[in-house]
Amino acid sequence: MHQGLMMTRITTTCLAMLLMCAVLGGANAQSVGSTYTSTAPKDCRQVGKPSALDGSTTRICPGKDGLMVLIAEDDLREIVSVGRNRKEAAEEPAAKIWFAPFNSSETTVEWRAAGPKPFAIIQRWHIADGSDPDKQGRPNTKAMLVVTRLPPGPVCHVAYVDAIANPTANELARKGADDFARSFTCGKDEVKIIGTRGRAVELATMR
């Protein structure tokens, strides 16, 4: 009888410990997922007036978790950066990255987050290909996904995924964000080319 009671207590204790581990494990595991915001002019605040010289513009757009997205366009080229405010965003490494060809970013921003905290954004860009003109002589564009890491730490490009050369470009970009963004060191690590290297990536990395 005494032995049976002891075994019951041991079994109960083991089950309690297993249950506690499961609860703690569930609390600590943060699911990674995506949410979306817009950088369309109607959803943003324009900073100042368009340049009388070339029409260049700057706008600041609400993001996730108190972050703001800065979009600056100059000479048919854009930069996209993120910070707590316009000043912070403008000082990040991402605000100093200009692709050589004419380019533009789409207005949907995908935020990758672990629980409530975003750690990367993914955005589709269009890079002008001067060697591929349309019927009017204007360059056709090639699509590419850009993965950008977020604070804590600097904001900078982490990875490029050619959207034409890779049929599963969105999935590749998400995996790239999840695998590399949080441990990426801006200014030291080289931007990663994920998947097949296509024309858009070739254009974006021209120097």
Sequence and secondary structure as in RCSB ss.txt:
>XXXX:A:sequence
MHQGLMMTRITTTCLAMLLMCAVLGGANAQSVGSTYTSTAPKDCRQVGKPSALDGSTTRICPGKDGLMVLIAEDD
LREIVSVGRNRKEAAEEPAAKIWFAPFNSSETTVEWRAAGPKPFAIIQRWHIADGSDPDKQGRPNTKAMLVVTRL
PPGPVCHVAYVDAIANPTANELARKGADDFARSFTCGKDEVKIIGTRGRAVELATMR
>XXXX:A:secstr
 HHHHHHHHHHHHHHHHHHHHHHHHHHH   EEEEEEE  GGGSEE S   TTT  EEEEEE STT EEEEEEET
TEEEEEEESSHHHHHHSGGGG   SS EEE SEEEEEEETTEEEEEEEEEEEEEEEEE TTS EEEEEEEEEEE 
SSS   EEEEEETTT TTHHHHHHHHHHHHGGG  TTTS  EEESS  HHHHHHT  
